[in-house]
Amino acid sequence: MLGMSSFALSWSKAYRYPVKVNVSDANSQNNNMGSSGTFPRIDGTGWDVAAGQARAEILCPKRGYSFEIGMRPFFTSLTGGSKAMSRGGEGSFLSLRGHLRIPDEKTLWEFYSHLRLWDKVALRIEYAPWVWAGPGHIPIDANFAGMTLKTGDAIQSDLGITTFTVGGDYDVSFGRDLVFGPNADLNIIKWTQKVTTEKGASNDFSQTILQPTIGAHVRYEPTNTGYFSWFKPYIEARFSWMSFDGLGLSTWDMSAGIAPPVSRNVDAGFKIGYKQWRLDGNRARLFTDVSVEGPYMDFALQF
C-alpha cells in the first residue's frame, strides 16, 4: 500500500510530465517499500524514470525551470520594396531586387535563448542580424532619400534589418501530448539602408522601429512512439501579427524536430521548418512592403 501511495505522489506534481526519481535513494529511505523483485536496486549513479516518462522538459523540478540556447541558419528569399524619404520629403519607392539590385537569396543566421518557468511560461530573447548587399545598375531614374539616381548608374546597395525580440508564451495543456496558448512579442527593428554610386556619391538612411505583436502557438509531442521515444519528436507552429501606428508586422512558423538527451541534464535539439516575416506599411520616413521567407534549420541545447 505504501508503494502505491508513493507512486500516486509522483503524479501529483504540477508539471505536465512526471519527474525523474532516483530509485536507489527511494529504496534506502524506505525499507517497507517492497522487495527488490518489484523495485530493483541499482547503484547511486543509476537513474530510472517515473511511469515510463519519455521526455523531461523540466530538468530541474525542484527549481521549476529549464533553459535553452540555440541558433538557426535561415535560407531566405527576399521580396518587396521600400521608400526611404529625406527630411525634405524626397524619395522613390524602389524594388529591392529589380531597382536596387539587392540579391534575393541569402543564408542568414539567428540566435536565441528561452527560459521556461513552471512548465507553463516561456520567456524568449531572439536576435536576428539580417544583412544583404549587392552591386548593379539601376534601370530607372529614381530618388533614394534625397539622392538622385539616373538610369544606368552603377550602384552598390546595402540593406540591414536587425531585430531584437523580447517575448513570452503561456502554455495551456490538453493532455500530455498537446499544448496550445497565446504569445506576445516586443520587436525592436533597426532598418539601415545605403546606396553608393560609382562616382563616389552615397547616402545613408536608418530608422529604429518599435513594433509589438500578439499571436498563438501550438505544439504536439507524441508520448507513445515506441523505441523512437528516445528522440522525443514534436511538431509545432506559431504566428504573430499586429498593425501599430501605420506599420504592420506579421510572422508565421511551422517546424518539426527532435530533442534526444546527450547527458542526464542536457538535451540536444534539432528541427527543420519554414517561416515568413513581413513588414508592411509606413512609419515616419520609411515606407515598406518587404517579405523574408524560406526554410531553416535549428540547433539548440536544452538544460
N, C-alpha and C positions, 0 to 999 in steps of 0.2 A: 504493500500500500504506500509506503514511504517513497519507493522508487517511482510509482505512478505520480505521486504529488510533485516530485522533483521534475519529472517530465512535463507536467502541466505548467509549472512555473516558468520553464524555458520558453513557453509560447505566450506568456503574459506580458512580454516586453512591448514597448510602444513602437518597435521598429517593424518595417514591412517584412524583413527576413529574420529568422532565428539567429541568435548569436553563437559564436564559437564557444565551446566548452572544453576544458581540459579534463579528460576522463580520469587520469591518474590522480589529479588533485581532488576531484569529486569523491573518488573511492577512499582516498586516505583520510578525508574529513568525516566520512560517514561509514562506519563499519557495518551498519544494518542495511545498506542499500541492496545487497543481493549477492549471489555467488558470482565467481569470476566467469562462469559459463554464460551468464546473462550480460554482464558488463566486463569485457576482457580488460585486464590490467596491462597498461603499457608504461614505458619509461616516461620521465618527466619532460622529455623533449617531444613526445608524440602528441598530436592533436587530432581529435575527431570533430565531426560537425554535427550539430544537433539536428535531429529529424530529417536527415538526408539533405541538408541545405546545399544548394547548387551554386549559390553566389553569395557575396559578402560585401555589399556596398558600404555598410557601416563597419569599418575595420577597427574602430575604437569605440565599442559600445558603452563603456563607462563614461567616456567624454562626449559621445553622441555626435561625432563629426567625421568627415573624410575630406581629403584634399586631392586635387588633380591638376597637373600641368601638362600642356601639350602644344603642338604646332601643326599647321596644315599647309601643304603645298596646294595652291588653288590654280587650276588650269583655266584661265579666264578668257572670255570673249567680250570685248568692249564695243558697245554700240551707242549711238546717240550723238548729241552735240551740245554746245554751250554758247552763251553770250556773256562775255566779260565786258563790263562798261567802265569807262573812265569816270572820274568825278564830275566831268562836264557832260556826261550822258552819251558819249560816243561809244559805238561798238556794234558788231555784226554777229548774228547767230551763225556759228560755223560748225560744220560736221567735224567730229574729231578725226575720223579716218579720211573722209572724202576731201576735206579742205585743209586741215592741219597736218595730215599725213601721219597721225599717231598710229602705230601698229595696233591692230585689233586683237591679237592673240599673244598672251604672255603668261608665264608661270610666276605667280606671286606667292608670298609667304605671310602667314598669320600666326599669332601667338596668343595663348590664353591661359588662365588659371581659374579653377572653380573650387569653391568651398561649400560643402553640403553639411547642413546642420539638422539634427533631429530627424533625419531621413525624410524631411518634408520641404525644407527650404534650401535653395541653392543660390549662392552669391557668385556672380560671374564678372571677371575682368578680361577684356579682349582688346588686342592691339593689332591693327591691320594697316601697315605702311605700304600702300599701293603706289607704284611709280611706273609711268610709261614715257618713252622718248623715241623720237624718230625724225629723220630728215626727209625732205621732199620739196616739191614745187607747188605753190598754191594755184589752183585753177581759175580763181575769180578775183576781182577787185573786192577788197574787204577792209574791215577796220577791227583791230584787236585792241580793246581797251584804250582807244585813242591813237594807236599806231596804225598808219595807213599801209596797206599791203596791195601790191599791183599783181595782175595776172602774170604768172610765170616766175615770180620771185622765188628764189631758193631760200627755204626756211628750215630752221631746227625748232621743233615743238617739244615741250616738256609738260607733262601733266602729273600732279601728285594729289592723291586723295588719301589722307591719313586719318583713320578713325580710331578713337579711343572710346570704348564702350564699358559702362558700368551697368550691370543688370541683375535682376533677381527672378527666380522661379518659385512657384509654390505647387507642390505635388499633392494630388488627391488620388489615393489608391483605389482601384476597382479590383479587389482580389490581389493575389501575389504576382500576377502577370502584367497587368495593365495600369499605367499611370497617366493621368491627364491633369492639366492645370493651366493657370494663367501665367504670363511673364510680362515684365516691363523693363525697358532699357532707356538709358540716357546716353546719347551718342554725341561726342564732341568731334566734329569733322573739320579738318584743315584742308581747304581746297587751294592748291597753288598751281599756277599756270604761267608759262613763259614761252615767248616766241622771239627768235633771233633770226635776222636776215643775213644773207651773205655779205652785205655791205657793212655789217657790224652793228646795225641798229637793233635794239632789243627792248622788250617791255615785259615787266613782271606784274602779275595780278595774284592776290591772295585774299582769302576771306575765311574766317572761322565761323562755323555754324553749330549751334546748339539745338539738337533735334531729339525730342522724346518719342518713343514708340511703345505700343502695347500689343499683346498678341496672346497666343496659346501654344501649347506643346503637348505631344503625346508620345509615349514610349511603351513598347511591348517587349517583355522579357520572358520568353517561354521557360518554364521551370522543369518540365519533363521532356528532355531531349536525349535521353539515354546517355551513351558514352560521350556525346557531343556537349553535354552539360559542362564539362571541364572548361570549354572555351567561353562559356557564358555569352551566348549570342543575343542580339537585340536588334530591333529596328525602331527608328524614331523619326519624328517630323516636327517642325515648328514654323511659325510665321509671326511677323510683327508688322505693324503699319501705324502711321499717324500723319495727318496733314496739319501742319502747325505754322502759323504766320506766313502763309503763302507758299510753303515748301512741303512736299510730301516725300516720306521715306518709307519704302516697303521692302521686306526681305522674306524669303522662304527657303526652307532647307529640308531635304529628305536624305536619310542615310541608313546604312546597316553596318553593324560592327560586332566585334568580339572583344572580350577583356579577360584573357586567361591569366591565372596567377603565376608570377615568377618567383615569389617567395611567400612566406606566411602572411606578410602585411602589405604586399605590393602586387598590383595587377598591371599588366601591360596592355593598354587599349589600342585597337586599330579599327578604323572604319573607312568606308568609302561612301561618297554621297554626291549630290548635285544641289546647287543653290543659286539663288539670284539676289542681287542687291540693286535697287533702283532709286534714283533721286530725281524728282520731277517737280518743277515749279520755279519760283524766284524768291530770293531773299536779298534785300539791299541791292548791290550792283551785280549780282550773279543770277543769270537765267540758265537753267539746265534741264535737260531731258537725257539722262545717262543711265545705262543699264550695264552691269557687270555680272556675268553668269558663267557657269561651267562646272565640270566635275572637280572633285577634290579628294585628297586622302588625309587622314587624321591619325597622328601618332601621339600617344599620351601615356603617362604614368599615374596610377591611382594609388594613393597611400591611405 
